[in-house]
Amino acid sequence: MSRIETVYVVSEPQPTVEESVKQLAQRLDKNLKDLVTVFREAGDQLWTAEPASHTVTPVPVMERRPSGIIGHKNVQVTRYIASALVMVSFQKRID
C-alpha cells in the first residue's frame, strides 16, 4: 500500500530572490527530513518525491525609513516570497 503526502513550504518575505530561495530550500529540506522520519517510524519507506510547483512572488511592502535628522518616511520596496509544492509518496516496507 502506498500513501501520498503533499508538502507545501513558503519563505518569509526577503529582500532578494536569492535569499528567499535559499530560505525555501532550507525549510523544504527540514520538512522533508521530518516527514521521512515520521514515515520510517511507522514502517514505511520513501518511494518518490516529485516537485509539483514552485514560484517566487514579488510583494510590494511599505517600509519606514529615516528621512532627515529626526524624520521618517514610508517607502515602497519589493520583497520576494518563494514557495514550493512537493508530492511525496511512501510505500509499506516489504521485508
ChimeraX attribute file (.defattr): number of C-alpha atoms within 10 A of each C-alpha:
attribute: neighborCount
match mode: 1-to-1
recipient: residues
	/A:1	7
	/A:2	12
	/A:3	13
	/A:4	13
	/A:5	12
	/A:6	14
	/A:7	17
	/A:8	16
	/A:9	19
	/A:10	20
	/A:11	21
	/A:12	14
	/A:13	19
	/A:14	19
	/A:15	14
	/A:16	14
	/A:17	16
	/A:18	13
	/A:19	17
	/A:20	22
	/A:21	22
	/A:22	15
	/A:23	20
	/A:24	21
	/A:25	18
	/A:26	12
	/A:27	16
	/A:28	21
	/A:29	13
	/A:30	12
	/A:31	15
	/A:32	15
	/A:33	11
	/A:34	12
	/A:35	15
	/A:36	17
	/A:37	15
	/A:38	12
	/A:39	16
	/A:40	15
	/A:41	9
	/A:42	11
	/A:43	13
	/A:44	20
	/A:45	18
	/A:46	18
	/A:47	14
	/A:48	12
	/A:49	16
	/A:50	11
	/A:51	13
	/A:52	13
	/A:53	11
	/A:54	15
	/A:55	12
	/A:56	17
	/A:57	15
	/A:58	17
	/A:59	12
	/A:60	11
	/A:61	13
	/A:62	12
	/A:63	13
	/A:64	11
	/A:65	11
	/A:66	12
	/A:67	10
	/A:68	8
	/A:69	6
	/A:70	6
	/A:71	8
	/A:72	12
	/A:73	12
	/A:74	12
	/A:75	11
	/A:76	11
	/A:77	12
	/A:78	15
	/A:79	18
	/A:80	21
	/A:81	22
	/A:82	24
	/A:83	21
	/A:84	19
	/A:85	17
	/A:86	18
	/A:87	15
	/A:88	20
	/A:89	17
	/A:90	20
	/A:91	16
	/A:92	16
	/A:93	14
	/A:94	7
	/A:95	3
